[in-house]
């Protein structure tokens, strides 16, 4: 298929933008990659290798506005002036996922949710890969989906989808759509209207057919409340910690049970590689996705037992004199931190703080009362955290570096305690990003 006179502009030269450019070039489009900032050298090299035009620190608006379609990075908000101008001129603006999906006949498994989507995506991929499936990993993890469609030939893709990616998807059909949970996040991108964010998450089921599957948390109040208004002919497969189902997944008497088409799979929750209630949801969603693709029970069991989670997500760093240090730097919102605290079984010294995204700490009060013996605030402005917890936690200290936070936590701890970095905030006040924060924390722990 060639599109010699068809121009495609790609805004943002990160993983998704450069991958889209390679695919667009391969399909015969006239392509320009445009980035308002600097383009990393590794991406410039790819663009040059494929002889793709690019510009940095600038947008050639005349060229972009003459394009027949624009693929934008999920990081660019819809309210940016250039995007608004494109909408006014009725030029189609789509996401990399939407573009790449046109050019693959592979089965697509899309996973979204405010929390847990990276872990669930990686676990689903791990199960399918281990079972011998020809599978790619894409979306917010792994290589760009578009780049893989251009250069690989997979039969399945497991794709982590943020609400921003879903917003740019219109015709893509997911054979398996997974919606783990919905809690307020990124509301600045949704006119501070939670319903807009909910509607965005539910885009995951658009275009599904009766041959597809919709896996969702039955226990999540916002998903349950919105099922009536967001319908899909796909087969519904709920997951729950409280309810049992004919078709779905649930926990009963400390066993994880997958029940699909009268084929029952069961294993003890104590054998799961991922512990904690939130991870029971993640494990059920991944296992149910695999079962709906007819992966054998033995493969699922093995994979749920031997999976190793990503860096910076409840990652055990080490033990020092009987004190456990856990890196959960990826917890950049209150809900993520709730899950982390909920899964702790020993007294916690909690390192929290950073750039506040309008956080409401009230949902953590009971857990903090129950589990936290001391708090170390790691941020430039900790007033809100101190106010929220000063009446229930006897010791609250402040730190300006990861090293200082680790030393203070270590001094406050004793054998059997857990030092948990689970910030509930973005990292940009003191660190480059959550990875940088996690790495500095780990370095400081190892230097004790």
Buried (B, 14 or more C-beta within 10 A) or exposed (E): EEBEEBBBBBBBBBBBBBBBBBBBBBBEBBBBBBBBEEBBEEBBEBBEEBEBBBBBEEBEBEBBBEBBBBBBBBEBBBEEEBBEEBEEEEBBBBBBBBBBBBBBEBBBBBBBBBBBBBBBBBBBBBBBBBBEBEBBBBBBBBBBBBBBBBEEEBEBBBBBBBBBBBBBBEEBBBBBBBBBBBBBBBBEBBEEEBEBBBBBBBBBBBBBEEEBBBBBBBBBEBBEEBBEEBEBEBBBBBBBBEEEBEBBBBBEEEBBBBBBEEEEBEBEBEEBBBBBEBBBBBBBBBBBBBBBBEBEBEBBBBBBEEBEBEEBBBBEBEEBEEBBBBBBBBBBBBBBBBBBBBBBEEBBBBBBBBBBBEBEBEEBEEBBEEBBBBBBBBBEEBEBBBEBBEEEBEEBBBBEEBBBBBBBBBEBBEEEBBBBBBBBBBBBBBBEBBBBBBBBBBEBBEEB
